[in-house]
């Protein structure tokens, strides 16, 4: 197989998998049939395209081939009269009736995979498989479970969709806002798992997962261009992804934002993220959670150097975010910004009040460690670093926290650390 054909098949899988699966799901009403037929179509492409050449319309070729494979499968199944009748749908040239607020097959598929009747972790896995085209082994590695366990999780989810007769459609206009929030939550979880991958032996950053989350969010954005939170999430992802190459050192250690080489940031992603933030500001609409998070990241990425960061603006944005999402994690992140504006002692007083809610959260202990370090309280900082290291699941974070702890040496409490 030539390099050009290999690249064409890879590109087609990336661009067309969700379209093919979505089209077959609507036509046959069965995720298993759609998934298997799509996989067979791509396998056929691997066999035929090197010999016959890449089709002018790869997506059309794959969809037609997958449809034929699905019909062949249904016809082979004995005593399945209902499914055989469903196969006749392939010959129906009439357009599908309107099923929701937006008519896009891939968007319907995303909403089906993210239906609230499914458990949150199942929604993520099913979305990655059916919409993202990731294999079961890839998804299992991403979420640190055994392949059979992940396979069973996805199989049970598809069975539940069938048994509960979960409709394959975009919600009606009045239900769409509530359902969109669930879809965005799934996409954000996918992005975060890539941005801060967990588990021993795992790469500290999973660029494939962050890229897939951005791709799927772009898809939702294309279909819902006026939704502010969709735009906000996309901006947040882009501004975060822009810093990826600067976040981890060559020896695998996390590099904090204030120490990153800002010339290594992806300027095109920064520009696109900033444009989305400005667009939402110009709309005059009250921002939601993702829009405020994107605005915070826009302030960070606007500073040419860390010392130029407008911390007063960031604190003001966190004040706004606290009103939208009064969670302990948001309060912790706000305290980090307060430390830059009002000093570590003020911030530490706030952080210590969060201990009950965030005792099992590694970032809480890492934040305390850094604040105690700045206050010269080495013993307390060392203990907090130990707690953070014990809870951190990301290898780059663990390496960074370990070095920071070991740098404390024998600093006397109450005196500034030597580093």
DRENZASE-322993 format. One record per residue (C-alpha): x, y, z. Coordinates in pm, whole numbers, plus 50000, padded with zeros to 5 digits. Last residue first. Layout:
<atoms>
ATOM, X, Y, Z
...
</atoms>
This chain:
<atoms>
ATOM, 51487, 52809, 54556
ATOM, 51646, 52868, 54896
ATOM, 51313, 52857, 55075
ATOM, 51205, 53176, 55252
ATOM, 51222, 53158, 55632
ATOM, 50930, 53087, 55866
ATOM, 51003, 52718, 55888
ATOM, 51375, 52648, 55841
ATOM, 51464, 52518, 55497
ATOM, 51626, 52176, 55517
ATOM, 51598, 52073, 55155
ATOM, 51298, 52240, 54997
ATOM, 51421, 52134, 54653
ATOM, 51302, 51778, 54720
ATOM, 50941, 51893, 54740
ATOM, 50961, 52089, 54416
ATOM, 51128, 51796, 54242
ATOM, 50860, 51555, 54359
ATOM, 50583, 51793, 54256
ATOM, 50724, 51824, 53904
ATOM, 50774, 51450, 53856
ATOM, 50425, 51375, 53989
ATOM, 50272, 51635, 53759
ATOM, 50446, 51485, 53456
ATOM, 50336, 51133, 53553
ATOM, 49970, 51222, 53597
ATOM, 49784, 51033, 53868
ATOM, 49843, 51273, 54155
ATOM, 49711, 51152, 54492
ATOM, 50031, 51041, 54664
ATOM, 50227, 51326, 54510
ATOM, 49976, 51578, 54645
ATOM, 49993, 51436, 54996
ATOM, 50372, 51438, 54993
ATOM, 50372, 51795, 54860
ATOM, 50147, 51895, 55150
ATOM, 50388, 51739, 55399
ATOM, 50681, 51921, 55242
ATOM, 50492, 52252, 55242
ATOM, 50412, 52217, 55610
ATOM, 50775, 52151, 55689
ATOM, 50896, 52432, 55463
ATOM, 50685, 52716, 55599
ATOM, 50867, 52994, 55409
ATOM, 50546, 53174, 55312
ATOM, 50610, 53101, 54945
ATOM, 50651, 52733, 55032
ATOM, 50326, 52735, 55226
ATOM, 50151, 52872, 54918
ATOM, 50312, 52614, 54690
ATOM, 50228, 52325, 54921
ATOM, 49872, 52444, 54969
ATOM, 49823, 52449, 54592
ATOM, 49968, 52100, 54555
ATOM, 49741, 51975, 54837
ATOM, 49430, 52111, 54667
ATOM, 49552, 51995, 54327
ATOM, 49572, 51634, 54451
ATOM, 49202, 51614, 54536
ATOM, 49118, 51369, 54813
ATOM, 49096, 51632, 55088
ATOM, 48894, 51860, 54862
ATOM, 48566, 51904, 55051
ATOM, 48707, 51907, 55402
ATOM, 49018, 52097, 55308
ATOM, 48835, 52388, 55147
ATOM, 48872, 52626, 55443
ATOM, 49248, 52586, 55422
ATOM, 49239, 52728, 55069
ATOM, 49073, 53050, 55176
ATOM, 49326, 53123, 55451
ATOM, 49602, 53019, 55213
ATOM, 49498, 53285, 54962
ATOM, 49533, 53570, 55212
ATOM, 49873, 53439, 55321
ATOM, 49990, 53387, 54963
ATOM, 49960, 53751, 54854
ATOM, 49680, 53985, 54746
ATOM, 49697, 53972, 54364
ATOM, 49907, 53666, 54289
ATOM, 49762, 53472, 54580
ATOM, 49413, 53580, 54471
ATOM, 49469, 53398, 54140
ATOM, 49548, 53072, 54320
ATOM, 49250, 53135, 54548
ATOM, 49022, 53152, 54245
ATOM, 49139, 52807, 54142
ATOM, 49050, 52672, 54485
ATOM, 48708, 52839, 54482
ATOM, 48641, 52684, 54140
ATOM, 48735, 52342, 54279
ATOM, 48516, 52394, 54586
ATOM, 48209, 52452, 54364
ATOM, 48006, 52772, 54342
ATOM, 47952, 52737, 53965
ATOM, 47774, 53034, 53810
ATOM, 47832, 53278, 54097
ATOM, 48183, 53139, 54144
ATOM, 48247, 53199, 53773
ATOM, 48177, 53572, 53807
ATOM, 48417, 53600, 54098
ATOM, 48662, 53397, 53890
ATOM, 48632, 53660, 53617
ATOM, 48707, 53935, 53866
ATOM, 49007, 53737, 53992
ATOM, 49133, 53706, 53634
ATOM, 49087, 54077, 53572
ATOM, 49284, 54162, 53884
ATOM, 49550, 53914, 53781
ATOM, 49629, 54092, 53456
ATOM, 49929, 53883, 53352
ATOM, 50232, 54092, 53253
ATOM, 50464, 53902, 53490
ATOM, 50393, 53582, 53298
ATOM, 50526, 53729, 52975
ATOM, 50350, 53824, 52652
ATOM, 50020, 53827, 52840
ATOM, 49720, 53761, 52614
ATOM, 49735, 53387, 52681
ATOM, 49646, 53429, 53048
ATOM, 49366, 53675, 52974
ATOM, 49224, 53442, 52709
ATOM, 49239, 53153, 52955
ATOM, 49017, 53345, 53195
ATOM, 48783, 53432, 52907
ATOM, 48758, 53065, 52813
ATOM, 48665, 52976, 53170
ATOM, 48399, 53250, 53159
ATOM, 48260, 53115, 52832
ATOM, 48259, 52759, 52965
ATOM, 48055, 52859, 53270
ATOM, 47792, 53067, 53092
ATOM, 47813, 53423, 52966
ATOM, 47525, 53674, 52983
ATOM, 47455, 53777, 52625
ATOM, 47598, 54101, 52483
ATOM, 47699, 53924, 52163
ATOM, 48020, 54125, 52149
ATOM, 48161, 53935, 52446
ATOM, 48082, 53606, 52273
ATOM, 48261, 53712, 51956
ATOM, 48558, 53837, 52156
ATOM, 48594, 53496, 52321
ATOM, 48568, 53322, 51983
ATOM, 48834, 53550, 51835
ATOM, 49062, 53485, 52133
ATOM, 49037, 53110, 52076
ATOM, 49116, 53146, 51707
ATOM, 49417, 53367, 51779
ATOM, 49549, 53130, 52045
ATOM, 49503, 52833, 51810
ATOM, 49698, 53015, 51538
ATOM, 49970, 53122, 51783
ATOM, 50048, 52768, 51893
ATOM, 50251, 52826, 52209
ATOM, 50625, 52766, 52180
ATOM, 50701, 53139, 52194
ATOM, 50538, 53133, 52536
ATOM, 50818, 52925, 52681
ATOM, 50643, 52808, 52996
ATOM, 50750, 52916, 53343
ATOM, 50433, 53098, 53455
ATOM, 50212, 52823, 53315
ATOM, 50380, 52549, 53513
ATOM, 50611, 52305, 53330
ATOM, 50523, 51942, 53403
ATOM, 50817, 51703, 53391
ATOM, 50874, 51444, 53120
ATOM, 51247, 51475, 53054
ATOM, 51190, 51689, 52744
ATOM, 50978, 51927, 52955
ATOM, 50599, 51917, 52951
ATOM, 50360, 52211, 52913
ATOM, 50519, 52400, 52623
ATOM, 50397, 52166, 52347
ATOM, 50044, 52173, 52488
ATOM, 50002, 52551, 52521
ATOM, 49770, 52595, 52221
ATOM, 49563, 52303, 52350
ATOM, 49446, 52517, 52641
ATOM, 49348, 52813, 52424
ATOM, 49178, 52580, 52177
ATOM, 48989, 52385, 52442
ATOM, 48860, 52699, 52614
ATOM, 48758, 52852, 52282
ATOM, 48566, 52535, 52188
ATOM, 48398, 52532, 52528
ATOM, 48297, 52896, 52495
ATOM, 48161, 52852, 52144
ATOM, 47946, 52562, 52262
ATOM, 47847, 52769, 52565
ATOM, 47738, 53061, 52349
ATOM, 47510, 52862, 52120
ATOM, 47467, 53062, 51800
ATOM, 47673, 52835, 51575
ATOM, 47481, 52518, 51672
ATOM, 47555, 52281, 51382
ATOM, 47909, 52398, 51316
ATOM, 47971, 52428, 51691
ATOM, 47867, 52066, 51747
ATOM, 48117, 51954, 51484
ATOM, 48384, 52184, 51622
ATOM, 48324, 52022, 51960
ATOM, 48379, 51680, 51802
ATOM, 48708, 51790, 51648
ATOM, 48824, 51956, 51970
ATOM, 48751, 51641, 52170
ATOM, 48932, 51430, 51911
ATOM, 49238, 51655, 51920
ATOM, 49250, 51643, 52300
ATOM, 49219, 51264, 52289
ATOM, 49489, 51212, 52027
ATOM, 49720, 51456, 52206
ATOM, 49721, 51236, 52516
ATOM, 49944, 51432, 52755
ATOM, 50133, 51276, 53046
ATOM, 50189, 50959, 52841
ATOM, 50061, 50670, 53051
ATOM, 50303, 50431, 53221
ATOM, 50123, 50464, 53550
ATOM, 49779, 50627, 53524
ATOM, 49629, 50960, 53431
ATOM, 49625, 51185, 53126
ATOM, 49609, 51558, 53193
ATOM, 49516, 51717, 52861
ATOM, 49387, 51392, 52714
ATOM, 49160, 51311, 53007
ATOM, 49061, 51677, 53017
ATOM, 48951, 51673, 52653
ATOM, 48731, 51366, 52697
ATOM, 48577, 51514, 53011
ATOM, 48507, 51839, 52825
ATOM, 48339, 51645, 52543
ATOM, 48116, 51465, 52792
ATOM, 48020, 51789, 52968
ATOM, 47947, 51950, 52632
ATOM, 47702, 51672, 52546
ATOM, 47526, 51707, 52880
ATOM, 47496, 52085, 52839
ATOM, 47349, 52033, 52492
ATOM, 47070, 51824, 52647
ATOM, 46947, 52105, 52870
ATOM, 46964, 52361, 52589
ATOM, 46793, 52126, 52336
ATOM, 46476, 52046, 52527
ATOM, 46270, 52339, 52396
ATOM, 46405, 52302, 52044
ATOM, 46335, 51929, 52028
ATOM, 46620, 51694, 52102
ATOM, 46849, 51576, 51822
ATOM, 46750, 51230, 51717
ATOM, 46808, 50858, 51748
ATOM, 46541, 50787, 52005
ATOM, 46622, 50581, 52315
ATOM, 46412, 50270, 52272
ATOM, 46491, 50162, 52628
ATOM, 46595, 49817, 52504
ATOM, 46791, 49951, 52206
ATOM, 46972, 50227, 52393
ATOM, 47030, 49986, 52680
ATOM, 47185, 49731, 52445
ATOM, 47416, 49995, 52301
ATOM, 47526, 50090, 52653
ATOM, 47572, 49726, 52752
ATOM, 47802, 49670, 52454
ATOM, 48005, 49982, 52536
ATOM, 48057, 49875, 52897
ATOM, 48128, 49516, 52792
ATOM, 48402, 49634, 52557
ATOM, 48546, 49855, 52827
ATOM, 48562, 49567, 53073
ATOM, 48702, 49330, 52809
ATOM, 48975, 49587, 52726
ATOM, 49082, 49631, 53087
ATOM, 49044, 49977, 53237
ATOM, 49277, 50273, 53250
ATOM, 49052, 50536, 53089
ATOM, 49263, 50613, 52784
ATOM, 49391, 50257, 52762
ATOM, 49035, 50122, 52746
ATOM, 48943, 50377, 52480
ATOM, 49236, 50274, 52263
ATOM, 49165, 49902, 52316
ATOM, 48796, 49959, 52220
ATOM, 48895, 50133, 51899
ATOM, 48850, 50506, 51846
ATOM, 48600, 50601, 51577
ATOM, 48520, 50937, 51733
ATOM, 48144, 50917, 51690
ATOM, 48067, 50554, 51775
ATOM, 48370, 50467, 51985
ATOM, 48458, 50798, 52150
ATOM, 48092, 50878, 52208
ATOM, 48029, 50534, 52360
ATOM, 48319, 50570, 52602
ATOM, 48219, 50920, 52714
ATOM, 47851, 50832, 52753
ATOM, 47944, 50521, 52951
ATOM, 48141, 50727, 53202
ATOM, 47837, 50952, 53249
ATOM, 47589, 50663, 53300
ATOM, 47329, 50638, 53025
ATOM, 46970, 50763, 53059
ATOM, 47102, 51118, 53013
ATOM, 47164, 51048, 52641
ATOM, 47521, 51126, 52541
ATOM, 47555, 50852, 52278
ATOM, 47218, 50951, 52128
ATOM, 47309, 51320, 52132
ATOM, 47636, 51248, 51953
ATOM, 47459, 51033, 51693
ATOM, 47201, 51302, 51622
ATOM, 47488, 51546, 51570
ATOM, 47646, 51306, 51326
ATOM, 47325, 51278, 51128
ATOM, 47270, 51652, 51096
ATOM, 46922, 51802, 51099
ATOM, 46901, 52040, 51395
ATOM, 46596, 52116, 51609
ATOM, 46471, 51763, 51600
ATOM, 46333, 51472, 51407
ATOM, 46243, 51617, 51070
ATOM, 46125, 51339, 50840
ATOM, 46393, 51147, 50650
ATOM, 46415, 51236, 50284
ATOM, 46246, 50995, 50042
ATOM, 46488, 50774, 49850
ATOM, 46376, 50455, 50021
ATOM, 46594, 50171, 49891
ATOM, 46798, 50156, 50210
ATOM, 46476, 50136, 50409
ATOM, 46437, 49785, 50267
ATOM, 46679, 49675, 50536
ATOM, 46417, 49747, 50800
ATOM, 46197, 49479, 50645
ATOM, 46481, 49235, 50691
ATOM, 46513, 49348, 51052
ATOM, 46148, 49274, 51119
ATOM, 46166, 48939, 50946
ATOM, 46459, 48822, 51158
ATOM, 46401, 48449, 51140
ATOM, 46740, 48385, 50980
ATOM, 47014, 48643, 50979
ATOM, 47183, 48642, 50643
ATOM, 46953, 48914, 50512
ATOM, 47051, 49144, 50797
ATOM, 47420, 49095, 50731
ATOM, 47389, 49152, 50358
ATOM, 47188, 49470, 50422
ATOM, 47455, 49602, 50659
ATOM, 47734, 49519, 50414
ATOM, 47549, 49696, 50134
ATOM, 47498, 50005, 50348
ATOM, 47866, 50001, 50446
ATOM, 47970, 49994, 50081
ATOM, 47741, 50285, 49993
ATOM, 47861, 50486, 50293
ATOM, 48226, 50413, 50220
ATOM, 48197, 50510, 49854
ATOM, 48008, 50829, 49942
ATOM, 48271, 50927, 50196
ATOM, 48558, 50853, 49957
ATOM, 48414, 51072, 49679
ATOM, 48665, 51063, 49394
ATOM, 48747, 50708, 49494
ATOM, 49107, 50619, 49591
ATOM, 49258, 50380, 49340
ATOM, 49152, 50035, 49226
ATOM, 49434, 49824, 49367
ATOM, 49547, 50028, 49669
ATOM, 49179, 50124, 49721
ATOM, 49050, 49768, 49728
ATOM, 49179, 49592, 50040
ATOM, 49210, 49887, 50278
ATOM, 48876, 50013, 50145
ATOM, 48718, 49676, 50222
ATOM, 48838, 49705, 50581
ATOM, 48685, 50055, 50593
ATOM, 48353, 49916, 50473
ATOM, 48369, 49628, 50722
ATOM, 48419, 49872, 51010
ATOM, 48120, 50077, 50892
ATOM, 47907, 49763, 50870
ATOM, 48004, 49656, 51222
ATOM, 47932, 49997, 51376
ATOM, 47600, 50047, 51198
ATOM, 47473, 49696, 51272
ATOM, 47567, 49732, 51637
ATOM, 47417, 50082, 51661
ATOM, 47078, 49963, 51530
ATOM, 46807, 50185, 51382
ATOM, 46875, 50066, 51028
ATOM, 46862, 50390, 50830
ATOM, 46933, 50634, 51112
ATOM, 47216, 50424, 51248
ATOM, 47355, 50372, 50901
ATOM, 47382, 50744, 50836
ATOM, 47538, 50805, 51178
ATOM, 47797, 50529, 51137
ATOM, 47895, 50661, 50794
ATOM, 47912, 51025, 50900
ATOM, 48103, 50940, 51219
ATOM, 48364, 50742, 51028
ATOM, 48398, 51000, 50748
ATOM, 48660, 51255, 50850
ATOM, 48908, 51055, 51058
ATOM, 48852, 50732, 50871
ATOM, 48879, 50915, 50541
ATOM, 49203, 51078, 50648
ATOM, 49352, 50743, 50746
ATOM, 49235, 50588, 50420
ATOM, 49381, 50874, 50218
ATOM, 49708, 50863, 50414
ATOM, 49745, 50493, 50341
ATOM, 49664, 50556, 49976
ATOM, 49930, 50828, 49952
ATOM, 50189, 50619, 50140
ATOM, 50148, 50334, 49896
ATOM, 50000, 50000, 50000
</atoms>
